[in-house]
Amino acid sequence: MPVSSVKESAIAQRMLELGVAESEIEETFVRSSGPGGQKVNKTSSCVQLIHIPTGLAVKCQRERSQSLNRYLARRLLLDKIERAQKGFVEEEKEKIEKIRRQKRKRSHRAKEKILNAKHQRAETKVLRGKVVVEE
């Protein structure tokens, strides 16, 4: 079951968008493991891809067809690379936004509300004190 040319061109387009060249990917074929019987033991249908610049590795043996596993492995590798590239950027933005929220000053009304709540809480705590019996 070969992969359609539309899917292959989509993978190539995605590689261009992420800046991944075919020469940066090291591809090896390994014999699969698990169910499948003699067919699995004889053919090297498992595909292992390593993206050399980032060191990310992917192994795919989902299908019995080597060409389909090559496509799936590339898709998984590009997903990992995209997560690595965009994840760091999003993480940095989150940190900056969190610091901004922490430094933001509260409005005057909000401060008053918080102080009133604290005073009420303190009054209820005072009432919990020991009972003094006068004789």
C-alpha positions in Angstrom: 0.0 0.0 0.0 2.1 2.9 -1.2 1.7 6.5 0.1 -0.1 8.9 -2.3 1.9 11.7 -3.9 -0.4 14.2 -2.3 0.7 13.0 1.2 4.3 13.0 0.1 4.2 16.5 -1.2 2.4 17.6 2.1 5.3 16.1 4.1 7.8 17.9 1.9 6.0 21.2 2.3 5.9 20.8 6.0 9.7 20.0 6.1 10.3 23.3 4.2 8.1 25.2 6.6 10.0 23.8 9.6 13.4 24.3 8.0 14.3 20.6 8.0 16.3 19.3 5.1 16.3 15.7 3.9 20.1 15.6 4.4 19.6 16.3 8.1 17.7 13.1 8.6 19.4 9.8 9.1 17.2 6.9 8.1 17.8 3.2 9.0 15.6 0.2 8.5 15.3 -2.4 11.3 13.5 -5.7 11.6 10.2 -5.2 13.4 9.3 -6.9 16.6 6.0 -8.1 18.0 3.1 -9.8 16.2 3.3 -10.5 12.5 4.9 -13.9 12.2 7.4 -14.9 9.6 6.8 -11.8 7.5 8.0 -9.5 10.3 11.0 -11.7 11.0 12.2 -11.6 7.3 11.7 -8.0 6.3 13.1 -4.8 7.7 9.9 -2.8 7.7 10.6 -0.8 10.9 11.9 2.7 10.1 14.1 4.6 12.5 14.7 8.3 11.8 17.2 10.6 13.6 17.2 14.3 13.1 21.0 15.0 13.4 20.9 18.8 14.5 18.4 18.3 17.3 19.2 14.6 18.2 15.4 13.7 18.1 14.8 10.1 17.2 11.6 8.3 16.0 10.9 4.6 15.4 7.8 3.5 13.5 6.7 -0.1 13.0 2.9 0.5 13.0 2.3 -1.0 9.5 3.7 -3.9 7.7 4.6 -1.8 4.7 8.0 -0.1 4.8 6.9 2.8 2.6 4.0 3.6 4.8 6.2 3.3 7.9 8.6 5.8 6.3 5.8 8.3 5.8 4.5 7.8 9.4 7.9 8.1 10.9 8.6 11.4 9.0 5.3 12.7 10.2 6.1 11.8 13.8 9.5 13.3 13.6 8.2 16.6 12.2 5.6 16.7 15.0 8.4 16.4 17.5 10.5 19.0 15.9 7.6 21.4 15.7 6.8 20.9 19.3 10.4 21.5 20.2 10.6 24.7 18.1 7.2 26.2 19.1 7.1 24.9 22.7 10.1 27.0 23.8 8.7 30.1 22.3 5.3 29.6 24.0 7.0 28.7 27.3 8.9 32.0 27.2 5.8 34.0 26.4 4.0 32.3 29.3 6.8 33.2 31.8 6.8 36.8 30.7 3.1 37.1 31.0 3.1 35.5 34.4 5.7 38.0 35.7 3.7 40.8 34.2 0.5 39.7 36.0 2.4 39.4 39.3 3.8 42.9 39.0 0.5 44.5 38.0 -0.8 46.7 40.7 -4.2 46.1 42.1 -6.9 48.7 41.9 -7.7 50.8 44.9 -11.2 49.2 45.3 -9.7 45.6 45.1 -7.1 46.5 47.8 -9.9 47.8 50.1 -12.0 44.7 49.6 -9.0 42.5 50.5 -8.3 44.5 53.6 -11.9 44.4 54.7 -11.9 40.6 54.3 -8.8 40.3 56.3 -10.2 42.4 59.2 -13.4 40.3 59.3 -11.4 37.1 59.3 -9.2 38.5 62.2 -12.4 39.3 64.2 -13.8 35.8 63.8 -10.4 34.4 64.9 -10.4 36.5 68.0 -13.8 35.1 69.0 -12.2 31.6 69.0 -10.0 32.4 72.0 -10.2 30.8 75.3 -13.2 31.4 77.4 -12.4 33.2 80.7 -14.7 32.3 83.6 -14.9 35.1 86.2 -15.7 34.1 89.7 
